[in-house]
Amino acid sequence: MKKLQNLLFTLVLLLIANLCFSQDVAEKGSSKNQIDTDSISSLNLYIKDHTEQLNIKIIVSNNQLKYLLPFGDGKSASVKTNLSICYGFRLTYKNLSARVRIRPNLSATDQENKGNTDHFTFGFDVLKHKWAHFFEYSYRRGYYIDNTNFFTGEDLGNFHIQLPNLTTNTFNGVSQYKFNENYSIKAVEYYNEIQLKSAGTFMPGINYTYYTFKDANKEILGDGSIGSRNPYNDYKGLTLIIEPGYYYTFVLDKYFFVNVFAAPGVGVDFYNDKEFDTVNNTSTDENSSRAFLSFKTGAAIGYNRKQFYFGSEYKYQVFNKKEISLQSSKTIFQVFVGYRFKAPKQVSKPLDYIEDKILGLKKGR
């Protein structure tokens, strides 16, 4: 698997390098009077359409999960995955987009101090004229306690108490609707369009997540011993958030842009808390719901030309509730680079079939 991941990453890099090298040659060889086939979308002077091209985007991100886990005696453990950096690949064609994340290898020292995390993340999106739908499934197994010293009362150096069996599964979806025809969601999320002039839009959305959090029973302590927590809890639930956000893109030059957004939210979490007593071999169930507030914001800066684009992005999200179902805060920073080119028939034909026959999406925007 590791060899396959490395080979895939190398091939994609070589493909992009080759296409970048050929871009200037192709542009110089074209006639100045030739009409651009990537015409402005529906005669919209604010947006230029590149959805007919295949779009490859490579992302390097620090996306890491963090939860607050009740640990008895009124304490809460800050538990994290041992995934400080990961690589992401996104393929976009017309109204469809798919992405996958790959984690680089961990050092032996890092695994010893924080344990190992197995993970798999896959997502796909459906893009329409005014609607955008984002879907993602994520599996992670193996966490460590970030605030270990808070529990032990002593300095253990770089070592952290580990929960090797702790497993989380999440399915997340977001649906957003834009009101301004002149604002392009695709230009700042998928880069298969270009925002030609500055524009903003009110863009409300709904965020929904189904999650499971289980098997936090086994722990590896500072002396290397393996213990069993008793009692311990499993959680599962459904979270719904309404997010009335506003997004704006500043076009600084012909190709450079800055994008900013802010989205306050109000939500409710319906969850089940199952507590296990391994000594008496009993368990108790409790169903609850809680309302909460959220706020997320972010900014991106980048360069977006006809075929080549790159940039960086920062996102921050905070919640006012401390239960296990949601992170108290989440900070993501990522850099990306991508390239657009004519899709080979082996790719375009099956994707056109999925769009037209299965999803019933219209071609173009």
N, C-alpha and C positions, 0 to 999 in steps of 0.2 A: 504494500500500500504506500509506504513512504517513497519508494523508488518511482511509483506511478505518479504520485503528487509532484515530485521534483521534476519528472519528465514533462508533465503537463505544464507546469509553471515555466520551464525553459522554452517549450515550444511556443507558448503564447507570447513571451517576451521577444523571441526571434521573429514571430509573425508581425508584431507591432513595429519592431525596429525596421524590418524590411519595407513595410507599408509607409512608415514615416519617411524613409529615404526616397521612396518613389513619389511622394506627394509633390515636391517642388518640380520634379521633372514633368509630371503630368500637367501641372498648372502652367508651366512655361510653354508647353507644347500646344496648349489650347489657344484658339483664336480669341482675340479681345472682343470680337463682335458676336461670339457664340452665346446663345441664351443658356443660362444656368438651368440644368434639368432639375436641380433641387430647388424648385420655385418657392416663393413666399406663400405660406399656407393660406389658401382661400383669399388671396389678395390682401392678407393682413400685413400691414407695414411694420408690425411689432414683432412678428414671429416668422422665422425661416424654418422650413420643414426639411428634415433629413430622415424621416421615419422609414423610407424605402431602403435605407442602407442597414447593413448589419453592424452592430455597435458592440465593441468589446471594451470593457472597463475593468481595470485592476485597482484594487483598494488595499491599503495597509491601514489597519485600525487597531485601537486599544480597547475595543468593545469587550467589557468584562461584566459578568453578572455578580451582583452583591445583594445579599438578603440579611434581614435581622431575624435571628432564630431565638425564641424564648428558651432559656437554659436553666430555669429554676432559680429560686431565691431572688426573684425580681430582676435577674440579669438577662441581658440580650447579647447574643454572640453575633458579631459581624462576620458572616461567612462569604467566602469568595471562591471563584474558580481559579485554578492556576493557568490562566490564559491571558497573559498581559498583552500580547501582540498576535494578530491573526491576519491572514491574507484573504481577500475576497475577490471573486470573479463574477462579473455581471455580463450577461448577453442580452441585448435588446434588439428586437426587430418589429417594426410597425407598432402594434398595440400590445405586444407581449414582451415581458422581461423576466428573466430567471437569474438567480444568484446562488452561490455556494461559498462557504468559508472553510479555510484550511489553516490549521495551527502549525507553526514551525516546531521543530524538535526542542524539547526542554533539556537543560543541562542536568547532569547527575546531581549536582549540589542543590539546584532548584527543586528537583523532584524529592530529594531527601528532606528538605526543609518545609516544603508546602504540599507534597504529595503529587499524584498524577491526576489529570483531568481528561477523561474521554469525552469527546463532543462531536456533534454533527449538527449542522445548520443548513437548511435549504429554504429558499423562498421564491415566489413568483408573483408577478404583478399583472394586472389588466388595466390598460390605459384607454380611456375614451375621450371624447371631445371636451367634456367638462368634469367628468368623473375620473377618479383614480382609486384603484383598489389594490392594497398591498397585503400579501399573505406570507407568513413565515412559520416554519416548524423548527424547534430547537431542542436537542437532547444533550444533557450534561450529567456526567457521573464523576464524583470526586471533588470535594471542597476542603478548604482549610479555614481555621478561625483567625481572622486578621488581628483581632484584639486579644490574643492569647494571654498576654501579661495581666490583663484585667481579671482572668480566672485563676491563674496560678499564683499571682502575687509576687512573682520573682522574674528576673530577667533571664529569658531562655535564648537570648541572642537572636539569630535569624530563624530559629525553629518555631513552627506553629503547630498547635494541635490540629490533627487532620481527621476528616470524616470521609473515609474512602468509599463508603457505600451510599452516601447521600446522592440521590438522583432527582433531577428536575426535568420535566417535559413541559414545554409550552407551545401552544398554537396561538399566534397573534394575527389579528387582521385590523386593517385601518381602511376606512372608506371616506374620501374627501370630495367636496364639490366646490369648484371655483365659480365666482360670479363674473369676473372680468374676462372677456374674450381676449384681451390683449396681453394677459399674463400666461406664461407657459410653465406648467408643472413639469413637462418633459425636459425643459431646458435646464432645470436645476436638480432634477432627480436622475434622469436617464441620459441626458445629453444627446437625444436624437432630434432635438430642435435647438434653435439659437434665438435668444431674446435680443432683438435688434434695437429696441428702445426701452427706456426705463418704464416699469409698470408694476402695479401691485394689485392685490385682490383680497377681499374677505373670503376665507375658505374654511367653512365649518367642516367638522368631521366627527366620526364615531370610531372609537378604539375599543376592541373587544379581545379578551385574552382568556383562554382556558388553560389551566396549569395543574400540575401535580408535583408534590414535594414529599419525597418518601425515603425511608431507610436511613434515617440519621441516628441509628443505634450504635454503630461501631465507631470507636475513636482510637487514634494512635497518639499516645502521650509523649511528653518530653524525654522520658527515659527509654523510649522505644517500645514500651509495653503496649499491649492492645487491650482496651477495655470495652465494656458494654454499658451504654447509658440506660438508665431505668428511673422513671419512665421516659419514653420518647414519643414524638408525635408525627403523624402523617397528615398532609394537607392536600386538598384539591378544591378548585373553585373556578368561578367565572367572574371576570371583571369587565364592567362596561364604563366607558368614559365619553362624555360629550365635550368636544374641543372646538370652540369658536375662534379659530386662529386668523391672523392677518399676516400675509407674506408680501415681500417687496423685493424686486430686483433692480439694482442700479447698474446701468450700462455705462461704464466709465470711458470706454473707447470702442472702437469697432469690434474688438474681440474680448476685452476684459470686462468682468462683471463682479459685483458684490451682491450677495443675496442674504437677507435677514428675515427672521420670522419670530412671532410670539404667539403662544396658544395656551391660555388658561383653560382649565377643565374642571368639571364636576363629575364624580363617578360613584358607583356603588359596587361593592364586592360581596358576592354570594359564595360562601365557602363552607367546607366540612372539615372539622378538626377531630381526628381520631387518635386517642391516646392509648398507648400500649404499656401494660404493666407486665414485664417479663417474669418477675418473681412469682406473682400470683396467677400468671397466665390468663389475664383478663384484659378487656379493652372497653373503652367508652367512646361514644359518638356524640358530636355536637354540631348542629347546623346553625350558622349565624350569617348576618349581613351587616355591613357597615358602609356608611357614606363617607366620602373624603373629597378633598380638593387636590388639584395637581396644576403644575405649570411647567411648560417646556419652551425653550427658546434656542436659537442657534444662528450661526452666520457661516457663510461660505464665500471664498474668493477664488476666482479661477480665470482661465483663458479658454475660449470656446471658438474654434475656427471650423472651417468647412469639414475637415477630416480629423484633425487632431485637437485634443483638449486635455487639460490638466488643472489641478487645483487642490485646495484643502478645505476642510469643513469641521466645525465645532458644534456640538449639541449638548444641551444640559436639560435634565428633567428632575423635578423634585415633587414629593408627595407629602401630605401632612399627616399621614398615618404610618404606624410603625409595625403593623402586623406582618406576618410571614408572606402574605400574598403579593406584596409589592415591595420594590426597592425604595428606601427612603430617599435616595438620589441616584442619578446616573449621569456620568459624564463621558462623552465620546469625542475623540479627536481622530481624524483620518486624513490621509492624503491619497490622491487618485490620479490615474493617467488613463487615457483611452483613445481609441481610434475607430473611425467609421469607414466602411468600404462596401462595395457592391456585394450583395449576398450571393454565394454560389447556389445553383439550382437545387443541390442536395439539401440545402438548408431552407431556402425560400419556399419550395413546394410544400413540404409537410407543415410548415408554419402557416402558410396561406390557407391550407386546408383546415387547420385547427381554428384559425380566426373566422373564416367564412362559414364553414359547415358546422363546427361544434359550438363555438362561442357566439356566432352570429354577429361578429364585429365588422363594421364597415372599413374599407381600406382607407389608408391615410390617417388624418387626425380624427 
